Amino acid sequence: MERELVIATNNLKKFREMHALLQVLEEDGIAIKSLRDFPAYPEPEEDGDDYITNALTKARAAVAQTGRVCIADDSGLEVDHLGGKPGVHSKRFAGEDTPWEVKISKLLELLEGVPQEQRGARFNSVVAISTPWDAEYTLRDTCRGWIYWEPRGEHGFGYDPVFYLPELGCTMAELPMEQKNRISHRAKTLSAAIPLLKWVFRVG
């Protein structure tokens, strides 16, 4: 078995964030790759009704293409005032191919006039690990906050500029990556995935 782990994304910002969280595996001789290291293929539709389905779909497709152990994530923003929307459809909110600035603008429009106490939200993250021998694993975690009045910060991606963390007094996009990688929903799931991946590669 190749001692390589493929992060199943072509999104460079997401890859960098996930790689920073998983790079401790390189100390055990596990090389971390992205889909950019392999011949391009059409990424599967994220049309599942839940995060686990979408994450597994992406991980399975990457295994079929690369023949390596693959890890994929699916995450979504759930806003209390909107009944948990956009949720699993966060990437497709206001149109899948629209820039994140447009999605954020649409979200803020829907929350116009809504007081802070009703702007609660959470990020959900599911990580799926798929292997060439058909073993699969999933992990899940969340991060609570509320939707800020306007975008703030230059770091991160997605809805980070409006996801406010009251305990830190800033949005997710105002955090340096090293700090975000200690508290975010994706950080929690990937931290939990590390010992599992070590076991998968028989190095733990």
N, CA and C of each residue as an Amber inpcrd file, in Angstrom:
protein
   612
   0.8440000  -1.2020000   0.0000000   0.0000000   0.0000000   0.0000000
   0.8760000   1.2480000   0.0000000   0.5470000   2.1640000  -0.8970000
   1.2460000   3.4440000  -0.9170000   0.9660000   4.1950000   0.3920000
   2.0300000   4.7060000   0.9810000   1.8570000   5.4580000   2.2210000
   1.5800000   6.9180000   1.8800000   0.4590000   7.1110000   1.2130000
   0.0230000   8.4250000   0.7930000  -1.4360000   8.6370000   1.1670000
  -1.7190000   9.8020000   1.6730000  -3.0880000  10.1950000   1.9890000
  -3.4850000  11.3180000   1.0410000  -4.5980000  11.1550000   0.3630000
  -5.0680000  12.1680000  -0.5700000  -6.2070000  12.9510000   0.0520000
  -6.0330000  14.2630000   0.1440000  -7.1150000  15.1490000   0.5600000
  -7.9610000  15.4200000  -0.6780000  -9.1940000  14.9620000  -0.6510000
 -10.0360000  14.9430000  -1.8530000 -10.6700000  16.3010000  -2.1210000
  -9.8280000  17.2370000  -2.5490000 -10.3320000  18.5580000  -2.9190000
  -9.4070000  19.1820000  -3.9500000  -9.9830000  20.0150000  -4.8170000
  -9.2030000  20.8550000  -5.7210000  -9.1470000  22.2950000  -5.2230000
  -9.8540000  22.5630000  -4.1190000  -9.8850000  23.8920000  -3.5260000
  -8.5800000  24.1240000  -2.7710000  -7.7460000  25.0230000  -3.2850000
  -6.4170000  25.2070000  -2.7170000  -6.4660000  25.7070000  -1.2780000
  -7.4010000  26.6060000  -0.9600000  -7.5050000  27.1120000   0.4060000
  -7.9100000  26.0030000   1.3720000  -8.8700000  25.1800000   0.9390000
  -9.2850000  24.0680000   1.8030000  -8.1440000  23.0730000   1.9730000
  -7.4250000  22.7860000   0.8910000  -6.3110000  21.8490000   0.9960000
  -5.2630000  22.3540000   1.9870000  -4.9220000  23.6290000   1.8810000
  -3.9080000  24.1840000   2.7800000  -4.3500000  24.0920000   4.2320000
  -5.6330000  24.3660000   4.4800000  -6.1430000  24.3070000   5.8500000
  -6.1150000  22.8770000   6.3670000  -6.5790000  21.9310000   5.5370000
  -6.6130000  20.5370000   5.9670000  -5.1980000  19.9710000   6.0920000
  -4.3200000  20.3520000   5.1840000  -2.9380000  19.8740000   5.2530000
  -2.2630000  20.3510000   6.5400000  -2.5020000  21.6170000   6.9070000
  -1.9070000  22.1460000   8.1320000  -2.3520000  21.3350000   9.3520000
  -3.5650000  20.8450000   9.3190000  -4.0960000  20.0830000  10.4450000
  -3.6130000  18.6340000  10.4430000  -3.2950000  18.1150000   9.2650000
  -2.9270000  16.7010000   9.1380000  -1.4290000  16.4740000   8.9740000
  -0.6330000  17.5410000   8.8830000   0.7700000  17.3760000   8.5140000
   1.5770000  16.6080000   9.5500000   1.0650000  16.4690000  10.7640000
   1.7510000  15.6520000  11.7680000   1.9170000  14.2200000  11.2750000
   1.0470000  13.7810000  10.3580000   1.1500000  12.4290000   9.8190000
   2.4260000  12.2400000   9.0080000   2.9680000  13.3380000   8.4800000
   4.1910000  13.2430000   7.6880000   5.3720000  12.7900000   8.5390000
   5.2970000  13.0210000   9.8520000   6.3550000  12.5560000  10.7550000
   6.4000000  11.0340000  10.8000000   5.2890000  10.4040000  10.4280000
   5.2220000   8.9400000  10.3980000   5.4240000   8.4010000   8.9830000
   5.9150000   9.2610000   8.0910000   6.2150000   8.8060000   6.7450000
   5.0270000   8.7200000   5.8180000   3.9350000   9.3940000   6.1600000
   2.7400000   9.3960000   5.3080000   2.7400000  10.6880000   4.4920000
   2.8910000  10.5740000   3.2040000   2.8740000  11.7540000   2.3340000
   1.4350000  12.2140000   2.1430000   1.2330000  13.5250000   2.1490000
  -0.1100000  14.0950000   1.9870000  -0.2040000  14.7550000   0.6240000
  -1.1650000  14.2970000  -0.1630000  -1.3570000  14.7930000  -1.5210000
  -2.7240000  15.4470000  -1.6510000  -2.9090000  16.1720000  -2.7570000
  -4.2350000  16.6840000  -3.1040000  -4.6360000  16.0960000  -4.4490000
  -5.8510000  16.3450000  -4.8620000  -6.2950000  15.8640000  -6.1780000
  -5.4750000  16.4950000  -7.2950000  -4.8450000  17.6170000  -7.0220000
  -4.0190000  18.2790000  -8.0400000  -2.7850000  17.4530000  -8.3930000
  -2.4390000  16.4750000  -7.5490000  -1.2780000  15.6220000  -7.8170000
  -1.6120000  14.4380000  -8.7090000  -2.8640000  14.3500000  -9.1410000
  -3.3090000  13.2300000  -9.9550000  -4.0390000  13.7630000 -11.1920000
  -4.1990000  12.9220000 -12.2200000  -4.9380000  13.3840000 -13.4010000
  -6.3300000  13.8770000 -13.0320000  -6.7230000  14.9640000 -13.6670000
  -8.0230000  15.5730000 -13.3490000  -9.1640000  14.6260000 -13.7060000
 -10.2170000  14.7120000 -12.9320000 -11.4370000  13.9580000 -13.2210000
 -12.6240000  14.7810000 -12.7440000 -13.7940000  14.5490000 -13.3120000
 -14.9720000  15.3180000 -12.8790000 -15.3080000  14.9930000 -11.4270000
 -15.3110000  16.0010000 -10.5810000 -15.6570000  15.7600000  -9.1830000
 -17.1470000  15.4230000  -9.0760000 -17.5050000  14.5230000  -8.1760000
 -18.9070000  14.0970000  -8.0720000 -19.8140000  15.2070000  -7.5660000
 -21.0750000  15.1130000  -7.9210000 -22.0660000  16.0730000  -7.4460000
 -22.2670000  15.9010000  -5.9420000 -22.2810000  17.0240000  -5.2300000
 -22.5790000  16.9930000  -3.7970000 -24.0810000  17.2060000  -3.6270000
 -24.8450000  16.1860000  -4.0120000 -26.3010000  16.3330000  -4.0200000
 -26.9820000  15.4730000  -2.9670000 -26.2060000  15.0250000  -1.9720000
 -26.7990000  14.2360000  -0.9020000 -27.6340000  15.0890000   0.0350000
 -28.4630000  14.4400000   0.8170000 -29.3250000  15.1440000   1.7590000
 -28.6790000  15.3360000   3.1250000 -27.4610000  14.8510000   3.2980000
 -26.7750000  15.0080000   4.5760000 -25.2720000  15.0810000   4.3430000
 -24.5560000  15.5680000   5.3470000 -23.1180000  15.7760000   5.2300000
 -22.3580000  14.4640000   5.0390000 -22.7760000  13.4090000   5.7310000
 -22.0720000  12.1320000   5.6390000 -22.1150000  11.5990000   4.2170000
 -23.2790000  11.6550000   3.5860000 -23.4050000  11.1660000   2.2110000
 -22.4770000  11.9230000   1.2780000 -22.4580000  13.2410000   1.3950000
 -21.6160000  14.0510000   0.5160000 -20.1300000  13.7830000   0.7450000
 -19.7150000  13.7060000   2.0050000 -18.3030000  13.4640000   2.2970000
 -17.8700000  12.0960000   1.7900000 -18.6940000  11.0750000   2.0080000
 -18.3590000   9.7270000   1.5320000 -18.3230000   9.6750000   0.0120000
 -19.2450000  10.3750000  -0.6450000 -19.2580000  10.3950000  -2.1080000
 -17.9450000  10.9400000  -2.6520000 -17.4600000  12.0330000  -2.0590000
 -16.2090000  12.6330000  -2.5120000 -15.0130000  11.7260000  -2.2100000
 -14.9940000  11.1240000  -1.0260000 -13.8780000  10.2580000  -0.6610000
 -13.8430000   9.0090000  -1.5400000 -14.9930000   8.3990000  -1.7890000
 -15.0450000   7.2000000  -2.6340000 -14.5990000   7.4970000  -4.0590000
 -15.0420000   8.6150000  -4.6050000 -14.6580000   8.9820000  -5.9730000
 -13.1500000   9.1900000  -6.0610000 -12.5580000   9.7910000  -5.0280000
 -11.1090000  10.0170000  -5.0320000 -10.3440000   8.7060000  -4.9460000
 -10.8350000   7.7680000  -4.1520000 -10.1900000   6.4490000  -4.0680000
 -10.2260000   5.7570000  -5.4270000 -11.3690000   5.8110000  -6.0890000
 -11.5060000   5.1790000  -7.4010000 -10.5310000   5.7720000  -8.4140000
 -10.2380000   7.0620000  -8.2720000  -9.3570000   7.7480000  -9.2140000
  -7.8800000   7.5590000  -8.8730000  -7.5610000   7.5440000  -7.5760000
  -6.1510000   7.5690000  -7.1740000  -5.6170000   6.2340000  -6.6660000
  -6.4930000   5.3660000  -6.1920000  -6.0430000   4.1200000  -5.5990000
  -5.3670000   4.2950000  -4.2540000  -5.5680000   5.4500000  -3.6230000
  -4.9550000   5.7580000  -2.3340000  -6.0200000   5.8740000  -1.2450000
  -5.5820000   5.8850000   0.0140000  -6.4720000   6.2480000   1.1070000
  -6.8240000   7.7260000   0.9290000  -8.1020000   8.0450000   0.9950000
  -8.5490000   9.4130000   0.7370000  -9.4030000   9.9360000   1.8810000
  -9.2940000  11.2280000   2.1070000 -10.0940000  11.8880000   3.1290000
 -10.8130000  13.0750000   2.5020000 -12.0750000  13.2120000   2.8130000
 -12.8820000  14.3150000   2.2830000 -13.7350000  14.8690000   3.4040000
 -14.1080000  16.1210000   3.2700000 -14.9980000  16.6970000   4.2650000
 -16.1970000  17.3290000   3.5840000 -17.2760000  17.4080000   4.3200000
 -18.4200000  18.2010000   3.8890000 -18.8620000  19.0040000   5.1020000
 -19.0460000  20.2770000   4.9010000 -19.4200000  21.1330000   6.0180000
 -20.5400000  22.0570000   5.5920000 -21.2180000  22.6150000   6.5610000
 -22.3140000  23.5100000   6.2490000 -22.5990000  24.4500000   7.4010000
 -23.1770000  25.5710000   7.0600000 -23.5680000  26.5800000   8.0400000
 -25.0580000  26.4490000   8.3110000 -25.4260000  26.3040000   9.5690000
 -26.8270000  26.1920000   9.9640000 -27.1870000  27.3990000  10.8280000
 -28.1380000  28.1910000  10.3440000 -28.5360000  29.4260000  11.0290000
 -29.8730000  29.1990000  11.7290000 -29.9240000  29.4760000  13.0180000
 -31.1230000  29.2100000  13.8130000 -32.3590000  29.9040000  13.2440000
 -32.2290000  31.1850000  12.9230000 -33.3780000  31.9590000  12.4610000
 -33.9200000  31.4390000  11.1310000 -33.0850000  30.7450000  10.3710000
 -33.5010000  30.2210000   9.0710000 -33.8570000  28.7360000   9.1370000
 -34.1180000  28.2590000  10.3520000 -34.5150000  26.8610000  10.5050000
 -33.4200000  25.8760000  10.1440000 -32.1640000  26.2790000  10.3220000
 -31.0430000  25.3900000  10.0220000 -30.4970000  25.5420000   8.6120000
 -31.0800000  26.4230000   7.8260000 -30.5500000  26.6440000   6.4770000
 -29.3560000  27.6040000   6.5430000 -28.4940000  27.5840000   5.5320000
 -28.5020000  26.7670000   4.3130000 -28.0810000  25.3210000   4.5300000
 -27.4390000  24.9940000   5.6410000 -27.1490000  23.6060000   5.9890000
 -26.3410000  22.8750000   4.9340000 -26.8140000  21.6770000   4.5960000
 -26.0860000  20.8330000   3.6460000 -26.0040000  21.4720000   2.2630000
 -26.8390000  22.4690000   2.0240000 -26.8250000  23.1640000   0.7370000
 -25.9860000  24.4540000   0.7810000 -25.1240000  24.5910000   1.7700000
 -24.3690000  25.8350000   1.9480000 -23.5600000  26.2150000   0.7140000
 -22.9420000  25.2360000   0.0760000 -22.1330000  25.5360000  -1.1050000
 -22.9990000  25.9570000  -2.2850000 -24.2290000  25.4400000  -2.3300000
 -25.1240000  25.7350000  -3.4600000 -26.0560000  26.9080000  -3.1640000
 -25.9460000  27.4860000  -1.9870000 -26.8090000  28.5860000  -1.5730000
 -26.6120000  29.7720000  -2.5180000 -27.7180000  30.3130000  -3.0320000
 -27.6810000  31.4370000  -3.9810000 -26.9630000  31.0650000  -5.2740000
 -26.8970000  29.7490000  -5.5760000 -26.2550000  29.2850000  -6.8060000
 -24.8820000  28.7120000  -6.5410000 -24.6450000  27.4720000  -6.9720000
 -23.3890000  26.7810000  -6.6570000 -22.1680000  27.5130000  -7.1890000
 -22.2820000  28.1350000  -8.3500000 -21.1220000  28.7670000  -8.9720000
 -20.9810000  30.2510000  -8.6390000 -21.8650000  30.7680000  -7.7840000
 -21.7500000  32.1790000  -7.4130000 -20.5960000  32.3620000  -6.4310000
 -19.9180000  33.5010000  -6.4650000 -18.8260000  33.7590000  -5.5140000
 -19.3450000  33.7510000  -4.0790000 -18.4380000  33.4910000  -3.1370000
 -18.8400000  33.4620000  -1.7350000 -19.3620000  34.8180000  -1.2760000
 -18.8700000  35.8790000  -1.8850000 -19.3700000  37.2090000  -1.5280000
 -20.8660000  37.3270000  -1.8110000 -21.3140000  36.7000000  -2.8940000
 -22.7430000  36.7280000  -3.2520000 -23.5520000  35.8970000  -2.2630000
 -23.0410000  34.7430000  -1.8930000 -23.7350000  33.8850000  -0.9330000
 -23.8710000  34.6070000   0.4160000 -22.7940000  35.2440000   0.8400000
 -22.8150000  35.9740000   2.1080000 -23.8040000  37.1280000   2.0410000
 -23.8140000  37.8430000   0.9390000 -24.7440000  38.9580000   0.7680000
 -26.1840000  38.4850000   0.8480000 -26.4720000  37.3440000   0.2310000
 -27.8230000  36.7720000   0.2770000 -28.1950000  36.3840000   1.7120000
 -27.2480000  35.7810000   2.4220000 -27.4980000  35.3860000   3.8080000
 -27.8020000  36.6030000   4.6730000 -27.0090000  37.6540000   4.5370000
 -27.2180000  38.8590000   5.3350000 -28.5440000  39.5270000   4.9790000
 -28.9350000  39.4370000   3.7240000 -30.2240000  39.9950000   3.2990000
 -31.3740000  39.2840000   4.0010000 -31.2630000  37.9640000   4.1260000
 -32.3120000  37.1880000   4.7990000 -32.3670000  37.4760000   6.2980000
 -31.2610000  37.9540000   6.8510000 -31.1990000  38.2320000   8.2900000
 -31.3230000  39.7220000   8.6010000 -31.6470000  40.5050000   7.6060000
 -31.7580000  41.9420000   7.8190000 -32.8140000  42.2460000   8.8840000
 -32.4260000  43.0430000   9.8830000 -33.3410000  43.4180000  10.9560000
 -33.4760000  42.3910000  12.0600000 -32.8480000  41.2260000  11.9270000
 -32.9300000  40.1800000  12.9520000 -31.9500000  40.5040000  14.0680000
 -32.3970000  40.5670000  15.3250000 -31.5010000  40.9340000  16.4370000
 -30.4620000  39.8590000  16.7060000 -29.4120000  40.2650000  17.4150000
 -28.2930000  39.3640000  17.6630000 -28.7130000  38.0500000  18.3130000
 -29.6330000  38.1390000  19.2790000 -30.0080000  36.9270000  20.0180000
 -30.7070000  35.8890000  19.1440000 -31.1140000  36.2790000  17.9460000
 -31.7570000  35.3400000  17.0270000 -30.8650000  34.9850000  15.8330000
 -29.5940000  35.3990000  15.9040000 -28.6830000  35.1560000  14.7880000
 -27.7170000  34.0020000  15.0730000 -28.0590000  33.1660000  16.0480000
 -27.2180000  32.0270000  16.3920000 -27.0070000  31.1070000  15.2000000
 -25.8350000  30.5030000  15.1600000 -25.5090000  29.6230000  14.0420000
 -24.4430000  28.6250000  14.4750000 -24.2700000  27.6180000  13.6560000
 -23.1860000  26.6750000  13.9000000 -22.6580000  26.1450000  12.5790000
 -21.3810000  25.8940000  12.5750000 -20.7430000  25.1800000  11.4770000
 -20.7420000  23.6970000  11.8080000 -21.1820000  22.8830000  10.8790000
 -21.0980000  21.4310000  11.0030000 -19.9840000  20.9350000  10.1050000
 -19.2430000  19.9570000  10.5580000 -18.2120000  19.3480000   9.7260000
 -18.2720000  17.8320000   9.8610000 -18.2650000  17.1540000   8.7250000
 -18.1390000  15.6980000   8.6840000 -16.9220000  15.3600000   7.8460000
 -16.0730000  14.5020000   8.3660000 -14.9160000  14.0060000   7.6310000
 -15.1400000  12.5360000   7.3320000 -14.8880000  12.1620000   6.0810000
 -15.0060000  10.7640000   5.6710000 -13.6520000  10.2640000   5.1840000
 -13.2890000   9.0790000   5.6190000 -12.0690000   8.4100000   5.1710000
 -12.4900000   7.1730000   4.4030000 -11.9750000   7.0220000   3.2050000
 -12.2860000   5.8500000   2.3840000 -10.9750000   5.2140000   1.9470000
 -10.9750000   3.8940000   1.8330000  -9.7500000   3.1580000   1.5190000
  -9.9380000   2.2910000   0.2710000  -8.8240000   1.9060000  -0.3610000
  -8.9270000   1.0310000  -1.5350000  -9.4790000  -0.3550000  -1.2170000
  -9.4690000  -0.7390000   0.0700000 -10.0080000  -2.0490000   0.4440000
 -11.4250000  -1.9350000   1.0330000 -12.0760000  -0.8050000   0.7360000
 -13.5040000  -0.5910000   1.0300000 -13.8310000  -0.3580000   2.5050000
 -12.8430000  -0.1680000   3.3500000 -13.1220000   0.2490000   4.7260000
 -13.3960000   1.7510000   4.7240000 -14.3830000   2.1760000   5.4960000
 -14.7650000   3.5830000   5.5410000 -15.0330000   4.0190000   6.9720000
 -14.7590000   5.2970000   7.2430000 -14.9320000   5.8470000   8.5810000
 -15.4250000   7.2880000   8.4560000 -16.2520000   7.7110000   9.4060000
 -16.7160000   9.0970000   9.4150000 -16.6160000   9.6770000  10.8260000
 -16.3610000  10.9880000  10.8930000 -16.3120000  11.7120000  12.1590000
 -17.0600000  13.0200000  11.9810000 -17.5980000  13.5400000  13.0910000
 -18.4140000  14.7520000  12.9940000 -18.1880000  15.6460000  14.2140000
 -18.2230000  16.9760000  13.9820000 -18.1480000  17.9320000  15.0950000
 -18.7460000  19.2590000  14.6440000 -18.8820000  20.1930000  15.5970000
 -19.5120000  21.4810000  15.3020000 -18.7530000  22.6230000  15.9750000
 -19.0810000  23.8350000  15.5510000 -18.5500000  25.0520000  16.1720000
 -19.6840000  26.0680000  16.2160000 -19.9750000  26.5970000  17.4140000
 -21.0920000  27.5360000  17.5870000 -20.6330000  28.9760000  17.4950000
 -21.5270000  29.8300000  17.0190000 -21.2760000  31.2590000  16.9510000
 -22.5650000  31.9680000  16.5530000 -22.4400000  33.1500000  15.9380000
 -23.6170000  33.8170000  15.3970000 -23.2070000  34.6180000  14.1590000
 -24.1930000  34.9990000  13.3590000 -23.9230000  35.6650000  12.0950000
 -23.7670000  37.1670000  12.3210000 -22.5750000  37.6600000  12.0010000
 -22.2620000  39.0790000  12.2010000 -23.0020000  39.9350000  11.1750000
 -23.0240000  41.2340000  11.4340000 -23.8150000  42.1510000  10.6130000
 -23.2130000  42.3790000   9.2350000 -21.9030000  42.2180000   9.1160000
 -21.2190000  42.4720000   7.8490000 -19.9370000  41.6420000   7.8180000
 -19.3860000  41.4000000   6.6370000 -18.1510000  40.6110000   6.5550000
 -16.9720000  41.3330000   7.2140000 -16.1530000  40.5490000   7.9240000
 -14.9440000  41.0730000   8.5530000 -13.8400000  40.0290000   8.4440000
 -12.6380000  40.4720000   8.0940000 -11.4900000  39.5770000   8.0680000
 -11.1110000  39.1240000   6.6700000  -9.8550000  38.7520000   6.5380000
  -9.3030000  38.3780000   5.2340000  -8.8570000  36.9230000   5.1700000
  -8.9490000  36.2020000   6.2700000  -8.4680000  34.8210000   6.2890000
  -9.6200000  33.8570000   6.0150000  -9.2770000  32.5760000   5.9150000
 -10.3020000  31.5570000   5.7520000 -10.9960000  31.6370000   4.4070000
 -12.1890000  31.0560000   4.3360000 -12.9590000  31.0440000   3.1030000
 -14.4100000  30.7540000   3.4500000 -15.2620000  30.6910000   2.4330000
 -16.6690000  30.3960000   2.6740000 -17.3490000  31.4760000   3.4940000
 -18.0900000  31.0510000   4.5070000 -18.8440000  31.9740000   5.3550000
 -18.0360000  32.5130000   6.5310000 -16.7480000  32.2170000   6.5770000
 -15.9100000  32.6500000   7.6970000 -16.0170000  34.1410000   8.0130000
 -16.1270000  35.0490000   6.9980000 -16.1530000  36.4850000   7.3100000
 -17.3650000  36.9540000   8.1120000 -18.4410000  36.1670000   8.1590000
 -19.6200000  36.5910000   8.9310000 -19.9230000  35.6470000  10.0980000
 -19.0680000  34.6500000  10.3250000 -19.2940000  33.7270000  11.4400000
 -18.5430000  34.2600000  12.6530000 -19.3040000  34.8330000  13.5860000
 -18.7260000  35.5320000  14.7310000 -18.5760000  34.5860000  15.9180000
 -17.4000000  34.6440000  16.5340000 -17.0770000  33.8130000  17.6950000
 -17.0790000  34.6870000  18.9370000 -18.1570000  34.6900000  19.7340000
 -18.2560000  35.6170000  20.8670000 -17.1600000  35.4390000  21.9060000
 -16.6820000  34.2110000  22.0860000 -15.6510000  33.9920000  23.1000000
 -14.3120000  34.6040000  22.6860000 -14.1370000  34.8620000  21.3880000
 -12.8980000  35.4620000  20.8940000 -13.0930000  36.9010000  20.4320000
 -14.3510000  37.3340000  20.2790000 -14.6370000  38.7030000  19.8850000
 -14.2570000  39.0380000  18.4560000 -14.3640000  38.0530000  17.5640000
 -14.0110000  38.2950000  16.1710000 -14.6880000  37.2570000  15.2880000
 -14.6400000  37.4910000  13.9800000 -15.1620000  36.4850000  13.0530000
 -14.0910000  35.4340000  12.7880000 -14.5190000  34.3110000  12.2220000
 -13.5860000  33.2480000  11.8880000 -12.5240000  33.7390000  10.9010000
 -12.9070000  34.6550000  10.0080000 -11.9720000  35.1560000   8.9940000
 -10.9480000  36.1260000   9.5660000 -11.1290000  36.5710000  10.7980000
 -10.1550000  37.4490000  11.4300000  -9.0860000  36.6740000  12.1980000
  -9.2250000  35.3590000  12.2540000  -8.2570000  34.5380000  12.9650000
  -7.1310000  34.1010000  12.0390000  -5.8840000  34.1810000  12.4860000
  -4.8010000  33.5580000  11.7250000  -5.0690000  32.0590000  11.6190000
  -4.5470000  31.4370000  10.5680000  -4.8450000  30.0250000  10.3450000
  -4.4800000  29.1580000  11.5370000  -3.3380000  29.4480000  12.1700000
  -2.9220000  28.5930000  13.2830000  -3.9150000  28.6530000  14.4390000
  -4.5640000  29.8010000  14.6360000  -5.5590000  29.9070000  15.7000000
  -6.8790000  29.2650000  15.2770000  -7.2780000  29.4990000  14.0340000
  -8.4910000  28.8510000  13.5240000  -8.3490000  27.3370000  13.6100000
  -7.1490000  26.8350000  13.3600000  -6.9230000  25.3980000  13.3590000
  -6.9080000  24.7820000  14.7500000  -7.1710000  25.5960000  15.7510000
  -7.3240000  25.0550000  17.1030000  -8.7820000  24.9740000  17.5290000
  -9.6660000  25.7520000  16.8690000 -11.0370000  25.8490000  17.3970000
 -12.1430000  25.5670000  16.3720000 -11.8120000  25.4790000  15.1040000
 -12.8720000  25.3670000  14.0940000 -13.4910000  23.9740000  14.0730000
 -14.6690000  23.8820000  13.4520000 -15.3570000  22.6110000  13.2850000
 -14.4880000  21.6140000  12.5270000 -13.8170000  22.0810000  11.4700000
 -12.9650000  21.1950000  10.6750000 -11.7380000  20.7680000  11.4840000
 -11.2150000  21.6700000  12.2980000 -10.0680000  21.3250000  13.1400000
 -10.4170000  20.1940000  14.1020000 -11.6040000  20.2610000  14.6730000
 -12.0110000  19.2380000  15.6340000 -12.1230000  17.8660000  14.9810000
 -12.7570000  17.8050000  13.7980000 -12.9330000  16.5020000  13.1480000
 -11.6020000  15.9490000  12.6520000 -10.7500000  16.8090000  12.1070000
  -9.4780000  16.3170000  11.5870000  -8.5270000  15.9150000  12.7050000
  -8.5800000  16.6170000  13.8320000  -7.7620000  16.2070000  14.9830000
  -8.1650000  14.8150000  15.4530000  -9.4710000  14.5670000  15.4540000
  -9.9500000  13.2410000  15.8420000  -9.5870000  12.1870000  14.8110000
  -9.4100000  12.6140000  13.5550000  -9.0980000  11.6630000  12.4860000
  -7.6520000  11.1940000  12.5120000  -6.7600000  11.9810000  13.1230000
  -5.3350000  11.6510000  13.0700000  -5.0230000  10.2720000  13.6600000
  -5.4510000   9.9610000  14.8940000  -5.1380000   8.6140000  15.4060000
  -5.7840000   7.5100000  14.5850000  -6.9610000   7.7860000  14.0380000
  -7.6120000   6.7950000  13.1890000  -6.7980000   6.5490000  11.9200000
  -6.3000000   7.6270000  11.3170000  -5.4940000   7.4770000  10.1120000
  -4.1830000   6.7540000  10.4100000  -3.5940000   7.0150000  11.5540000
  -2.3780000   6.2900000  11.9290000  -2.6630000   4.7970000  12.0170000
  -3.8170000   4.4700000  12.5640000  -4.1950000   3.0520000  12.6440000
  -4.4230000   2.4760000  11.2610000  -5.0840000   3.2460000  10.3950000
  -5.3420000   2.7860000   9.0220000  -4.0220000   2.4640000   8.3280000
  -3.0300000   3.3040000   8.5140000  -1.7270000   3.0940000   7.8770000
  -0.8230000   2.1730000   8.7120000  -1.3570000   1.6640000   9.8110000
  -0.6340000   0.7390000  10.6820000   0.6500000   1.3530000  11.2270000
   0.5490000   2.6230000  11.6200000   1.7210000   3.2590000  12.2250000
   1.4420000   3.6570000  13.6690000   0.2010000   3.4830000  14.1130000
  -0.1520000   3.8970000  15.4620000   0.1740000   2.8450000  16.4850000
